Amino acid sequence: MQETATGAGRDQAVSRVRVGVVMGSQSDLAKMSKAREALSELGIGHEVRVISAHRTPEEAAAYARGAGERGLCVIIAGAGGAAHLAGVMAAYTVLPVIGVPIASGALGGFDALCATVMMPSGVPVATVAIDGAANAAILAAQIIALSDPEVRERLTQYRRSMAEKVRQADAQVQTLA
């Protein structure tokens, strides 16, 4: 996937696909698009798929098994309800998997959070907040940055940009006092 990066990675071509963003249902797309946006801003190539742990388990297993060979470094998996997608991904790959519990249904995402964090010993899934797809992307970037100085620099610039926005907001509030 080739895209043009924006924000911290502005004017840089997005690198090869390194992060898989998967979700259990198309209804999760609005919330999971935050991961896509953050990855694009940081200039990290990614792919986006809808794969269900329960309705398409063979495809889920095949996706996870082949992720490393396709050049992926990290998988971000978002799901609501029973939220088994991240766990299924982790069961079939040694790549880091970051789970994003999606708020849905009567429990507002608490069920998805519990399902995502309660992985058995030896099959970890890093878990971010409910609907925390943007943070999942940042964490994926931090993992990639361990071996990629360009991504590390873009993350550093991203953090500086966030800090500057806070300083600007503080200055604006100070003028109101």
CORFEN-V9017 format. One record per run of one state. SS is the DSSP state (hx for helix, st for strand, lp for the rest). FROM is the first residue (numbers start at 1). TO is the last residue. If there is no record, write none. Layout:
ss=SS from=FROM to=TO
ss=SS from=FROM to=TO
//
This chain:
ss=lp from=1 to=3
ss=st from=4 to=4
ss=lp from=5 to=6
ss=hx from=7 to=9
ss=lp from=10 to=12
ss=st from=13 to=13
ss=lp from=14 to=16
ss=st from=17 to=23
ss=lp from=24 to=25
ss=hx from=26 to=41
ss=lp from=42 to=44
ss=st from=45 to=50
ss=lp from=51 to=56
ss=hx from=57 to=66
ss=lp from=67 to=73
ss=st from=74 to=80
ss=lp from=81 to=84
ss=hx from=85 to=91
ss=lp from=92 to=95
ss=st from=96 to=102
ss=lp from=103 to=109
ss=hx from=110 to=117
ss=lp from=118 to=125
ss=st from=126 to=128
ss=lp from=129 to=132
ss=hx from=133 to=145
ss=lp from=146 to=148
ss=hx from=149 to=176
ss=lp from=177 to=177
//
